[in-house]
Amino acid sequence: MIDHDFPALYQDSNAAAIVVQKNFLLATKAILITSLIIGLAPNLLDRYNAIFIQILCSMVVIGSSAYLSFGKPQKIWYGTRALAESIKTLAWRYSCRAEPFDGAGDKDATKFEEAVHDLLRSNDEAAALRYESENTELITDKMRQIRASSLSARRETYLNERLNEQLNWYRKKSKFNNDRSRYWYALLILVSTIALIVSLINISRDFDIISVDFVFAIPISIFG
């Protein structure tokens, strides 16, 4: 099943989680980058321009920090992601007639709807969702189609479209994390090398070209 085959609540909570995640990461990166600029400006610019840049960057830091503190995007991100995945799991269980939806007739449909509503009531972040999906049904045509198929067909569908999907997701996530880890360690080595070069240059001069304390603070801030 693709995203549009799941209930509209899944689509909305999934979309909300993606948006809030991007906002959270953007605010975090903004704080890191502008903090580095604040420390670097006095070494590269004249006094007045450095002060001007520092004021602008400080405003960005304050605004981003306020958003992270009061907007609580990380909490909303985790909440909406958990809601989306829980609804997706319930949808698969209902579609494949797995417990507790392994009966027949309309009782399981009612039970499924009640289970989804219980999730909404237990998730505070659900109240912030704006439902924009055209299809507002909790049980979609695709879910009914899978549920009406034979046991072997349901088993094959679950294996191919659910288990394999999860395995592929974990493989991609693992590769992404490994690549990202190598990137940050390469950046750490690069910045540390620059810090060493700056230290050697400063030793041969009567004044520091760039504050070595600030340069060493960069790798610390990256992993700190």
N, C-alpha and C positions, 0 to 999 in steps of 0.2 A: 504494500500500500504506500502511496505517496502522501505528502502532507494534506492535500485536499480530500483525501479519503478518510481522514480522521475528523472527529467532531470539531466544530467551529471554535469551541473553547480551547482546544489544543492549539489550533492555528494562531489564535490571538495571544495566548500565553507564550507560545514559542516566539512569535514576532516581538512581543514585549521584552522577552528575555534577551533577544539579540540586540535590540535597540539600547536597552539599559546597559548591557555589557560593553557596547561600543562607547557609550557616554562615560562609563566608569573608567575604562582604559584610557580614553582621551584626556580626562581630567587628571588622571595619575601621571600620564606622560607630560602634560602641560606643567604640572608642578615640578617634575624632575628637570625638564629642559629649562624652564625659566629660572629655577634655582641655580643652575649651572651658569646661566647668562649673568645673573646678579653677581655671582662671585668672579666671573671672568671680565666683566665690563671695566672695572677700574684698571686692569692691566693692559687693556687694548684701546681705550678711549680717553679723551681728555676729561677733566673733572666734571664739567657741566653736562656733556653728552652721556657720560657714565651715570650720573645721577638721574638724568631723564629716563634712560633705559631701565635703570633699577626701579624707578617709580612705576613704570609701565608693567614690568615683570612682577613687581610686588602685588600690583592690583590683580594680575592673572592668578598668582599664587593664592591670594586671599579669596578670590571668587571661586576658584577650583576647590580650595579647601572647604569653603562654606558649603558648596554643592555636595562634596563627599560626606561632610559631617551631618548636615541637616536634610539633604535629599535622600540620604541612605541608599544610593544606587546599588551598592554591593548586596545589601539585604534584599532589595527588590529583585535584583538579578537572580540570586539564589532561590528566592521564593517562587518567581515565575518559571524558572527552569525546572524546579522540583514539581511544580504544578503540571507543566507541560508533559514531563516524562511520566508522571503518575497517571494522567489521563490517557496517554498513549499506551501504557501497560494495561490499563483497564479495557481500552478499546480492543486490544489484541486478545485479551482473555475472553471478552464477550464474543468477538468474531469467531474464535476457535472453539467456543463452547467449553472453555476451561473453568474450573471452579473459581468463584461460586456461581458461574453462569452456565452450568452444564445441564440445565433442564430444558423444557420445551414450553412453547406458548409465550404469552405476554408477560409472565411473571418475571422472567429474567431481564426483559427490557426495562421493566419498572425497577428492578433491583439495580441494574446498571445505572440508570438515571439517578437513583438515590445515592449510589456510591460516588458519582461525579459531584453531586450537590454537597455531599459530606466533605469532599476534598475542598470545594470552594469555601465552605464554612470554616474549615480548619486552616485556611491559608489567608493571612491578612493582606498579602500583596494582590490577591485576586480582586479586591475592591478597587484597585487602581487601574484595572484593565479597561480598555475601550474596545468594545466588541465591534469589529468592522467587517467581519466575514459575512458574505451574502447568505451562506447556508448556516442557519442557526440550529439545525437538528443535532441532537446528541448521537443519534444512530444514523449513520450515512448509508446510502445504497450499497456501497462497496462492502461495508461491514455486514449488511444483511446477506449480500451475495456469498461472501465467504462462509458465514454461519449456516447457510442453507446447503452448502456443498457437502460432499461425503467426508468421512473421517480421514481417509487417505489424502484427499485433496486439501483438507485443512492442514494436515500435518506437513504436506509438501509446501504449501503457501507459507506457513510459519517458519519452516526451515530456510526457505529461499529468501523471504522478504523481511524476516525479523532477526533470526539468529545470524545469518550471513551479513546483514546490514550492521548489526552490533559489532561483529568481528572486524569488519572493514573499518568501522568508525574507530575502534580501539587501535587498530594498526596505524591508521592515519594520524591519530592523536599521539601515539607513541613516537612516530617519525617526526611529527611537528615539534614535540617537546625535546627530542634529541637534537634536532637541527637548531632550535632556539637556544639550547644549552651550549652548543658549540659556538654559536654566534656571540653569546654573552662572554664566554671565556676568551674568545678571540679578541673581543673589545677590551676586556680586562688586561690582557697581555699587551695590546697596543697602547692603551692609556698608561700603563705602568712603564712601558718602554719610553714613552714621551716624557714621563715624569723623571726617569733616570737621566735622559738626555738634558732636560732642563736643569737638573741638579748639577750636572757636569759643566754646563755652560755658565751657570751662576757662580760656580767656584772660581772660574777664570776671570770674573768681572768684579768690579767694585760695588755693583748694585744688581738686584735680581731683575731679570727681564720679565719673568712671570713668577708669581709666588708659588714656590714648590709645594707649600702646604695645601694650596688650593688644588694643584694638579693631583696630588696624592689623595685629595678628598673625593675626586671623581670616581675612581674605582671603588672606594669605600661606600659612596652613595649608591652605586649600581648594585652592590651585593649586600649593603648594610641593613 
